[in-house]
Amino acid sequence: MSLRGIGFTLRDAVALAEARGPGTRIALGPGEAADIIAPAGLILTPTEARAALAPAGRVFFSFGNQAAFPEAEPLAQTLDEVAAGAGTGFMLACAAEPGFRRFAYQGHVFQDGLLLADLRRALAPHLSGRAVVVTYETVAKGGPDLLRRISAAREHGAVMALLDAVDEAQCAALAPVMAGQLCAGGPAWAAGLPAPSYAAEPPDGHTAILSGALDRQTLFQLGAARGEMPLRQIDPTAPAIEAALDWAAAQPQHFILSTSAAPGQRGTPGPLAAEALGEIAAGLAAQGLRRFVLAGNDTAALILRRLGIGALTACGVWQGLCWLAAGDYKFLLKPGGFGGQHLFPDGFGPQIRLNEAAK
């Protein structure tokens, strides 16, 4: 049975493409045929979800693939549209994502041990029907007990069943259960796809790392990179685009341009702040640069739109991220919270680095 993938954000679509394997095609908007539909904007709208649904086959709605869990109201509205449009009127979903230390217990979502939300109660006001929780005790039993509980939820008119999952092993056990559903949703692991095989593809020539992400892990990574590779900090309240492009043109290989800043240093962004990295990316492309690392979902979506990219194809991997090809462009999309502190210098900096003791 064919699998149509739909991403709540661009990053969610990319995560599902990474799980599907090389050659997977992502369309930015539902206007053209592809394996996975990503939003044309920052998040998928219910209208886009409706247009993206194929008339038959299995549907997987990819959400929750980054450190910041999505807001309940827009997520619920799109979940509802996907469940209705898939022809089942029912979706089996799980919010747990071990990669971000996020798990679900009794319908409550926790990350790093801290409560994020009572998910059923948060979604319920924005759904067209009931959401029920398949609790830890039933999930732990697995087998016929779990399948009966899912069937009962569907037969009694629930629009959604939310699965508890409290550790990585439980997520792994749930993946084939979710793969057996006509309509399912959650992080990419929940699609139940076999592990793909990608060829390693290190960057060659110039690679620009453009960061607008504001999560703490990305800020740590930028701090670690500052002393080991060229990095230019751009003031988000008054971005000097031409000066940034002149600086970039003088760099011999990989470099970083960043509008990322700690909360106390962000100020009040001016009208150009949201578009500054998009204009810089367009300027770099005009200089002939074709490889980009994009840190942050909103940054990536804006830059791809500015460059006129309508579709992406998964190809090789580097530093645990999937290269996405579009014509002669290559992109790596780094989500917030992904990677160790030295991700940028280890992946794109000098090949020989001093260890901490030597420093």
Order of alpha helices (4+ residues) and beta strands (2+ residues): beta-alpha-beta-beta-alpha-beta-alpha-beta-beta-beta-beta-alpha-beta-alpha-alpha-beta-alpha-beta-beta-alpha-beta-alpha-beta-alpha-beta-alpha-beta-beta-beta-alpha
